[in-house]
Amino acid sequence: MAQPYSPSPLLAGAFEPIRFECDYADLIVEGKLPEALNGTLYRIGPNPQFAPRGIYNPLQGEGMIHAFRLGAGSAGYPNRWVRTRRWALEREAGRARFSTSDPRDHDPAVAGIDDGGAANTHAVPFAGRLLALDDRPAMRRGYFRAPARGSPWRISANRRTLDRP
């Protein structure tokens, strides 16, 4: 069952996490977008999927990719969590297992497990993929592959792919 987030200013207002993945293919636009405006802006940032354990450190919150798509006078917005090892272990448990501020506060079931990093700092296009990186060694992070419009997003961590219908 979902738990409320702590009353931290880092989890409220403009910093309040989005607690779900979504696909808004055709957003309501006030006014008119220029027909020639065409492309996608990717944004990445911390977005915990569950109420954090202990004091929340946004530098270690789970990464979420936000895509703002513009084209043919319309706008769309999908988002996805980056499927890191931490994301998968917490999703399986249905709650936060890793502390974002103190490893001593990790759930004992994951003590000593490398969480795979947050993948929440940089979104870098490379070889047809959008890599989701954090400030730890980059080549071990998860990646997010942006598909053609209308096809499933494929998100991978450490080369293991998880598909979303």
Legacy VTK file of the C-alpha trace (Angstrom):
# vtk DataFile Version 3.0
C-alpha trace
ASCII
DATASET POLYDATA
POINTS 165 float
0.000 0.000 0.000
1.277 3.480 -0.836
2.638 5.492 2.063
2.627 9.296 2.309
5.914 11.088 1.768
7.551 12.788 4.723
6.806 16.507 5.174
10.149 17.463 3.613
10.344 20.598 1.436
12.368 18.403 -0.952
9.229 16.304 -1.569
6.627 19.068 -1.823
5.522 21.874 -4.127
7.611 22.045 -7.297
9.685 19.102 -6.011
6.726 16.801 -5.341
7.336 13.457 -7.063
5.066 12.083 -9.763
3.999 8.728 -8.349
3.133 7.043 -11.638
4.211 6.570 -15.229
1.940 8.052 -17.845
1.411 8.631 -21.556
-0.380 11.792 -22.561
-0.282 11.612 -26.346
-2.307 14.743 -27.026
-2.141 17.463 -24.374
-4.577 20.358 -24.324
-2.751 23.424 -25.614
-3.856 26.978 -24.879
-3.330 29.005 -28.026
-1.625 27.467 -31.038
1.764 25.804 -31.406
3.666 26.660 -34.590
3.363 23.798 -37.111
7.128 23.934 -37.718
7.927 23.356 -34.042
8.878 19.680 -34.078
11.018 17.620 -31.694
11.379 16.126 -28.253
12.871 17.630 -25.119
14.063 15.028 -22.622
14.407 15.917 -18.962
15.700 13.684 -16.194
15.539 14.143 -12.461
15.022 12.421 -9.117
11.567 10.986 -8.533
11.218 8.381 -5.756
8.655 5.696 -6.558
7.951 5.066 -2.856
8.103 7.101 0.356
11.840 7.327 1.117
13.532 5.567 4.029
14.844 8.123 6.507
15.991 11.576 5.419
15.489 12.115 1.680
18.501 13.124 -0.414
17.295 14.124 -3.918
20.759 13.511 -5.348
20.036 9.803 -4.831
16.312 9.672 -5.752
15.308 7.251 -8.523
15.705 8.719 -11.988
12.668 9.506 -14.108
12.801 10.507 -17.760
10.217 13.068 -18.888
9.726 13.573 -22.636
7.989 16.639 -24.035
7.062 15.941 -27.661
6.013 18.659 -30.060
4.959 18.182 -33.678
2.204 18.942 -36.183
0.805 21.593 -33.841
0.296 19.172 -30.938
2.104 18.291 -27.720
2.553 15.034 -25.821
4.116 13.980 -22.535
5.208 10.468 -21.508
7.422 9.647 -18.519
9.227 6.534 -17.256
11.347 5.562 -14.291
14.791 4.374 -15.311
14.889 0.652 -14.602
17.955 0.441 -12.374
18.672 -2.430 -10.031
17.424 -0.329 -7.100
14.190 0.468 -8.927
13.566 -3.240 -9.604
14.312 -4.355 -6.023
12.072 -1.676 -4.568
9.282 -2.315 -7.090
9.385 -6.009 -6.182
9.070 -5.158 -2.455
6.428 -2.464 -2.978
8.371 -0.020 -0.797
11.696 1.792 -0.497
14.528 -0.555 0.468
17.515 1.765 0.050
18.126 4.918 2.050
19.066 7.926 -0.067
21.177 9.490 2.696
22.725 6.771 4.876
23.517 3.175 3.797
23.134 2.088 7.425
19.408 2.789 7.000
18.997 0.327 4.091
16.521 -2.505 4.549
18.518 -5.484 5.922
17.333 -7.546 2.920
19.464 -5.367 0.604
22.436 -4.725 2.896
25.641 -5.031 0.898
23.874 -5.011 -2.489
25.088 -2.441 -5.030
21.923 -0.523 -5.871
23.099 0.311 -9.398
22.959 4.069 -8.844
20.217 6.616 -9.198
20.511 7.343 -12.956
18.919 10.745 -12.356
21.423 13.404 -13.384
22.152 13.371 -17.108
20.202 12.309 -20.198
22.690 11.795 -23.038
21.801 10.575 -26.554
24.211 7.907 -27.775
23.968 5.294 -30.549
20.187 5.592 -30.889
19.576 5.457 -27.163
19.083 8.010 -24.452
21.451 7.129 -21.628
20.285 7.902 -18.098
23.355 8.632 -15.994
24.225 9.815 -12.532
27.461 11.217 -11.179
28.979 7.826 -10.426
30.923 5.938 -13.126
28.713 6.404 -16.175
29.171 3.176 -18.116
27.439 1.094 -15.422
24.194 3.087 -15.390
20.842 2.200 -16.836
19.721 3.509 -20.173
16.461 4.632 -21.655
15.773 3.973 -25.321
13.398 6.368 -27.009
11.380 4.439 -29.603
9.512 5.670 -32.630
6.278 7.435 -31.746
3.551 4.964 -30.856
5.773 1.990 -30.053
6.523 0.705 -26.527
9.278 2.385 -24.592
12.135 0.048 -23.759
14.054 0.790 -20.618
17.088 -1.181 -19.549
19.462 -1.377 -16.624
22.853 -3.001 -17.021
21.801 -4.406 -20.432
18.766 -6.280 -19.113
15.713 -4.940 -20.926
12.281 -4.546 -19.410
9.498 -3.838 -21.882
6.391 -1.857 -21.149
3.289 -2.574 -23.254
LINES 1 166
165 0 1 2 3 4 5 6 7 8 9 10 11 12 13 14 15 16 17 18 19 20 21 22 23 24 25 26 27 28 29 30 31 32 33 34 35 36 37 38 39 40 41 42 43 44 45 46 47 48 49 50 51 52 53 54 55 56 57 58 59 60 61 62 63 64 65 66 67 68 69 70 71 72 73 74 75 76 77 78 79 80 81 82 83 84 85 86 87 88 89 90 91 92 93 94 95 96 97 98 99 100 101 102 103 104 105 106 107 108 109 110 111 112 113 114 115 116 117 118 119 120 121 122 123 124 125 126 127 128 129 130 131 132 133 134 135 136 137 138 139 140 141 142 143 144 145 146 147 148 149 150 151 152 153 154 155 156 157 158 159 160 161 162 163 164
